[in-house]
Amino acid sequence: MLQVGQPAPDFTLKTTSGAPFRLSDQRGRHVVLYFYPKDDTPGCTAEACSFRDQYEDFKDLGAEVVGVSSDSEASHQKFTQKHRLPFELLADTDGQVRKLYEVPRALLGLLPGRVTFVIDKEGVIQYIFNSLSGATDHVSNAKKVLSGLPA
């Protein structure tokens, strides 16, 4: 897996609206990039809603939240609308970005993993958290790390 202190690999994926999202375009602000298994599953919904409920805190810390799964843009649109998510979800339908970030599979390789990266304003990875079961821990841990970085 990638390591803290390494540059975050650049990528471009489509957002829920179909617009391209390029990580390098986010330079100058922190990014919380979280990979999750699947839209509308219990753990993934809890995680997304926790990011939603604390989204203003992330903005105040100078960070943008971005979720990534292999679900389609249409699935992301439904998930975003249903749960009123204020941040982008990216469609990594072929799993290339998941591979680029070396996100391991979970539960004996049956599920895509749940991994969160905190990337600073210069595009350097400052934190990596890998836990399939601790969905909302991803949110609290990312906030804690961001509070120690200059906004």
C-alpha positions as CSV (number, residue, x, y, z in Angstrom):
1,M,0.0,0.0,0.0
2,L,1.1,3.6,-0.4
3,Q,2.8,5.2,2.5
4,V,2.4,8.4,4.5
5,G,4.8,11.1,3.0
6,Q,4.4,9.9,-0.6
7,P,2.8,12.1,-3.2
8,A,-0.8,11.0,-3.8
9,P,-1.1,9.5,-7.3
10,D,-3.0,11.8,-9.7
11,F,-6.1,10.5,-11.4
12,T,-9.2,11.7,-13.2
13,L,-12.7,10.1,-12.7
14,K,-16.2,11.2,-13.4
15,T,-18.3,12.7,-10.7
16,T,-22.0,12.1,-10.0
17,S,-22.8,14.9,-12.6
18,G,-20.5,13.3,-15.2
19,A,-18.0,16.1,-14.9
20,P,-14.3,15.1,-14.6
21,F,-12.6,15.3,-11.2
22,R,-8.8,15.5,-11.3
23,L,-7.0,15.2,-8.0
24,S,-4.2,17.6,-9.1
25,D,-6.8,20.3,-9.6
26,Q,-7.4,20.2,-5.8
27,R,-3.9,21.5,-5.0
28,G,-4.1,24.3,-2.5
29,R,-6.6,22.5,-0.3
30,H,-6.6,19.3,1.7
31,V,-8.5,16.3,0.3
32,V,-10.1,13.5,2.2
33,L,-10.2,10.7,-0.3
34,Y,-12.2,7.7,0.9
35,F,-12.6,4.4,-0.9
36,Y,-15.7,2.4,0.1
37,P,-17.2,-0.9,-1.0
38,K,-20.7,-0.1,-2.4
39,D,-23.5,2.5,-2.5
40,D,-26.4,2.1,-0.2
41,T,-25.0,-0.7,2.0
42,P,-25.3,-0.2,5.8
43,G,-21.7,0.5,6.5
44,C,-21.2,2.7,3.5
45,T,-24.3,4.6,4.1
46,A,-23.2,5.2,7.8
47,E,-19.8,6.4,6.6
48,A,-21.2,8.7,3.9
49,C,-23.8,10.2,6.2
50,S,-21.2,10.8,8.9
51,F,-19.1,12.7,6.3
52,R,-22.2,14.6,5.3
53,D,-23.1,15.5,8.9
54,Q,-19.6,16.8,9.6
55,Y,-19.0,18.2,6.1
56,E,-18.9,21.8,7.3
57,D,-16.2,20.9,9.8
58,F,-14.1,19.5,7.0
59,K,-14.7,22.7,5.0
60,D,-13.6,24.8,8.0
61,L,-10.4,22.7,8.2
62,G,-9.7,23.6,4.5
63,A,-10.6,20.1,3.2
64,E,-12.7,18.7,0.4
65,V,-14.3,15.2,0.9
66,V,-14.4,12.8,-2.0
67,G,-15.8,9.3,-2.0
68,V,-14.7,6.6,-4.5
69,S,-16.3,3.2,-5.3
70,S,-16.8,1.0,-8.4
71,D,-20.5,2.0,-8.6
72,S,-21.7,3.8,-11.7
73,E,-22.5,7.5,-12.0
74,A,-26.2,6.6,-12.0
75,S,-25.8,4.7,-8.7
76,H,-23.9,7.5,-7.2
77,Q,-26.5,10.0,-8.3
78,K,-29.3,8.0,-6.5
79,F,-27.1,7.5,-3.4
80,T,-26.2,11.2,-3.3
81,Q,-29.8,12.4,-3.7
82,K,-31.3,9.9,-1.3
83,H,-28.8,10.9,1.5
84,R,-28.3,14.5,0.5
85,L,-24.6,14.2,0.2
86,P,-22.9,17.6,-0.3
87,F,-19.6,16.1,-1.7
88,E,-18.6,14.3,-4.8
89,L,-18.7,10.6,-5.3
90,L,-16.4,9.3,-8.1
91,A,-17.2,6.3,-10.3
92,D,-14.1,4.0,-10.5
93,T,-16.0,1.4,-12.5
94,D,-13.0,-0.4,-13.8
95,G,-11.1,-0.2,-10.4
96,Q,-8.1,1.5,-11.8
97,V,-7.9,4.2,-9.2
98,R,-8.4,1.6,-6.4
99,K,-5.4,-0.3,-7.9
100,L,-3.4,2.9,-8.2
101,Y,-3.9,3.6,-4.5
102,E,-3.3,-0.1,-3.7
103,V,-6.5,-0.4,-1.7
104,P,-6.7,-4.0,-0.6
105,R,-9.7,-6.2,-0.8
106,A,-11.4,-7.2,2.4
107,L,-13.2,-10.2,3.9
108,L,-11.0,-12.9,2.2
109,G,-10.9,-10.8,-1.0
110,L,-14.7,-10.8,-1.4
111,L,-15.3,-7.1,-0.9
112,P,-13.6,-3.9,-2.1
113,G,-11.7,-2.4,0.9
114,R,-12.6,0.7,2.9
115,V,-9.5,3.0,3.1
116,T,-9.3,6.7,3.7
117,F,-6.4,8.9,2.7
118,V,-5.8,12.5,4.0
119,I,-3.9,14.4,1.3
120,D,-2.4,17.8,2.1
121,K,-2.5,21.0,0.1
122,E,0.7,20.0,-1.7
123,G,-0.7,16.6,-2.7
124,V,1.3,14.6,-0.1
125,I,-0.4,11.7,1.8
126,Q,-0.5,12.6,5.5
127,Y,-2.7,9.8,6.8
128,I,-4.0,6.4,5.7
129,F,-6.7,4.4,7.6
130,N,-7.7,0.9,6.5
131,S,-10.8,-0.6,8.3
132,L,-13.8,-2.3,6.8
133,S,-15.7,-2.4,10.0
134,G,-15.0,1.0,11.5
135,A,-16.9,3.0,8.9
136,T,-17.5,6.1,11.0
137,D,-14.0,6.0,12.5
138,H,-12.8,7.1,9.1
139,V,-14.5,10.4,9.6
140,S,-13.4,11.1,13.1
141,N,-9.8,10.0,12.3
142,A,-9.6,12.2,9.2
143,K,-10.9,15.2,11.2
144,K,-8.3,14.7,13.9
145,V,-5.5,14.5,11.3
146,L,-6.7,17.6,9.5
147,S,-6.9,19.6,12.7
148,G,-3.2,19.2,13.0
149,L,-2.5,20.5,9.5
150,P,-2.5,24.2,8.5
151,A,-5.9,25.1,7.1
